[in-house]
Amino acid sequence: MATTNKSETAPRDAVKDIERDIQALREDIANLASQLAAAGKEQAQAAKGAAYAKAEELRRRGEDAVERARANAEDVEAQIIDHVHEKPITSLAIAAGVGFLTALILRR
């Protein structure tokens, strides 16, 4: 008398199938989340490496620019010293004129 009816076991089997499907979906979602996290880490590492490379390039270019400016300043200094030695009176007159103009500008 303990017979089960097919109409009673079919819904139970369907529920078990759905539960298995839900569990499989949960596992798939967990796998996708871990794959996305790994891909995100890779992208972050790549971006970090690119940023460091760009910073190094900019630092090097900055050092080159400073070195060029220093060399230009040394050239200008040498030219001024040569000019002062060659024409001391003219150089003194130019310096006095620049000083006078600077005083006029700063006075206002």
Secondary structure, 3 states (H helix, E strand, C coil): CCCCCHHHHHHHHHHHHHHHHHHHHHHHHHHHHHHHHHHHHHHHHHHHHHHHHHHHHHHHHHHHHHHHHHHHHHHHHHHHHHHHHHCHHHHHHHHHHHHHHHHHHHHC
